[in-house]
């Protein structure tokens, strides 16, 4: 089954404790993105990657890192999480940007205390 | 940051009503517009990708139109059903082609 998977689905952590949210897709898509969703603010893009080893900042990259060492994986790293990073996070992939629809993962709900 | 706005923010209709809502986006540097349907506790799912001025797309009872010159798209739902209850998101891509900018969404609730 074609899908985007994310882990963990739920995470409660404390300020400053490094964490990684994994994202994997099995559709051989070149393009992958991370979004955060906050009430009243809609979906905002954090980082995107156009291919292996090619990443770029979205609208809200501060406090996040990403890497794209393999085509299928695009982990989101929070080196020192803070409470303002409490949010619902979505990973997405598509064959290329622009005219191709995005396929979203199931979401990761992160709480930083 | 590009300004993509959706209206209304929320909408309550009765089963069987037809409804429509709007996505406004910058009219310059247009590349593509996406519509997504997002049910509670699920992930957004694509409805349409629109690229040409005057485009009309249809999927069952849902259709969309696009006006790139004036910077808006309409989403129509004919004969709303309770299962249409969801948040509908539009996303704009400019001609750099790399980033999607989402609107805030329209939350539709259809009462049986």
HADDOCK unambig.tbl for C-alpha pairs under 7 A between the chains (distance, minus, plus):
assign (segid A and resid 40 and name CA) (segid B and resid 104 and name CA) 6.79 0.50 0.50
assign (segid A and resid 41 and name CA) (segid B and resid 104 and name CA) 6.02 0.50 0.50
assign (segid A and resid 42 and name CA) (segid B and resid 102 and name CA) 6.75 0.50 0.50
assign (segid A and resid 42 and name CA) (segid B and resid 103 and name CA) 6.43 0.50 0.50
assign (segid A and resid 42 and name CA) (segid B and resid 104 and name CA) 4.42 0.50 0.50
assign (segid A and resid 42 and name CA) (segid B and resid 105 and name CA) 6.75 0.50 0.50
assign (segid A and resid 43 and name CA) (segid B and resid 102 and name CA) 5.91 0.50 0.50
assign (segid A and resid 44 and name CA) (segid B and resid 102 and name CA) 6.87 0.50 0.50
assign (segid A and resid 58 and name CA) (segid B and resid 99 and name CA) 6.97 0.50 0.50
assign (segid A and resid 59 and name CA) (segid B and resid 1 and name CA) 6.86 0.50 0.50
assign (segid A and resid 97 and name CA) (segid B and resid 97 and name CA) 6.07 0.50 0.50
assign (segid A and resid 97 and name CA) (segid B and resid 98 and name CA) 5.72 0.50 0.50
assign (segid A and resid 98 and name CA) (segid B and resid 31 and name CA) 6.83 0.50 0.50
assign (segid A and resid 98 and name CA) (segid B and resid 32 and name CA) 5.90 0.50 0.50
assign (segid A and resid 98 and name CA) (segid B and resid 93 and name CA) 6.20 0.50 0.50
assign (segid A and resid 98 and name CA) (segid B and resid 97 and name CA) 5.25 0.50 0.50
assign (segid A and resid 98 and name CA) (segid B and resid 98 and name CA) 6.81 0.50 0.50
assign (segid A and resid 99 and name CA) (segid B and resid 32 and name CA) 6.20 0.50 0.50
assign (segid A and resid 99 and name CA) (segid B and resid 49 and name CA) 6.31 0.50 0.50
assign (segid A and resid 100 and name CA) (segid B and resid 49 and name CA) 6.99 0.50 0.50
assign (segid A and resid 101 and name CA) (segid B and resid 46 and name CA) 6.02 0.50 0.50
assign (segid A and resid 101 and name CA) (segid B and resid 49 and name CA) 6.44 0.50 0.50
assign (segid A and resid 102 and name CA) (segid B and resid 46 and name CA) 6.81 0.50 0.50
assign (segid A and resid 103 and name CA) (segid B and resid 45 and name CA) 6.96 0.50 0.50
assign (segid A and resid 104 and name CA) (segid B and resid 43 and name CA) 5.98 0.50 0.50
assign (segid A and resid 104 and name CA) (segid B and resid 44 and name CA) 6.31 0.50 0.50
assign (segid A and resid 105 and name CA) (segid B and resid 43 and name CA) 6.49 0.50 0.50
assign (segid A and resid 106 and name CA) (segid B and resid 42 and name CA) 6.49 0.50 0.50
assign (segid A and resid 106 and name CA) (segid B and resid 43 and name CA) 5.41 0.50 0.50
assign (segid A and resid 107 and name CA) (segid B and resid 43 and name CA) 6.89 0.50 0.50
